Every structure is written in C-alpha cells, then in structure tokens.
C-alpha cells in the first residue's frame, strides 16, 4: 500500500517533534503560520505534504525549527 502524500497534523507532529500533544500541535501550527513549514489547509484542518516532512527531517530538531521560525518572523 502506498504512503499518503498528505499527512494530518497529528502524524506530522509525531514525525517532526516525536510526540503529539496540545503544546506540540500549537508549535507545528505556529511553524506553518510563519512559513517555516509548507502545508495544505482544508477548512480548520492542516495537512503537511510527505515531501515537506522528508525535507525537514534531514537532521533538523525542534529547537532548530523554533530558531528558523524566529528568524522568519523578524
């Protein structure tokens, strides 16, 4: 079975930061709003392309992502 091209926010959180809870959900949504992560919005739901997860998973941890988000917002 093929892997889905778009992942729901909950699965993306697990792959990007290792867990899914309210704090991590808000963190990933903040990265989306700041343009650090590309996402597709369907109403109130966000989906992250698998290619975006692969791009970000190349050795980037949560602290580095937060630093990117800070730089992007300045």
C-alpha positions in Angstrom: 0.0 0.0 0.0 1.3 3.5 -0.9 2.0 6.0 1.7 -0.4 9.0 1.7 1.1 12.2 0.1 -0.5 14.4 2.7 -0.2 13.8 6.5 -2.6 15.1 9.1 -1.2 17.5 11.7 -1.2 14.8 14.3 1.1 12.4 12.3 3.3 15.3 11.2 3.8 16.3 14.8 5.0 12.8 15.7 7.4 12.7 12.8 8.8 16.2 13.3 9.0 16.5 17.1 8.5 13.0 18.4 5.1 13.3 20.0 1.6 14.7 19.6 0.0 16.8 22.4 -1.5 20.2 22.6 1.8 22.0 23.0 3.4 20.3 20.1 0.3 20.8 17.9 0.5 24.6 18.6 4.2 24.6 17.9 3.8 23.0 14.5 0.8 25.2 13.6 3.0 28.2 14.5 5.7 27.0 12.1 3.0 26.7 9.4 1.8 30.2 10.1 5.3 31.6 10.0 6.1 29.9 6.7 8.7 27.5 8.1 6.6 24.5 7.1 4.5 24.3 3.9 1.0 22.9 4.5 -2.3 22.5 2.8 -5.3 23.9 4.7 -8.8 22.3 4.4 -11.1 24.4 6.5 -9.8 24.3 10.0 -7.5 21.2 9.3 -3.9 21.3 8.2 -2.2 18.6 6.1 1.6 18.5 5.6 3.0 17.0 2.4 5.2 14.0 2.9 7.9 15.7 0.8 7.9 18.6 3.3 8.4 16.1 6.2 11.3 14.5 4.4 12.9 17.9 3.7 12.6 18.9 7.3 13.6 15.6 8.8 17.1 15.9 7.4 18.7 16.4 10.8 16.5 19.3 12.0 15.3 19.1 15.5 12.6 21.2 17.3 15.0 23.8 18.6 16.4 24.4 15.2 12.9 24.8 13.8 12.0 27.3 16.5 15.1 29.3 15.6 14.0 29.2 11.9 10.6 30.4 12.9 12.0 33.3 14.9 14.2 34.4 12.1 11.4 34.1 9.6 9.1 36.3 11.7 11.7 39.1 12.0 
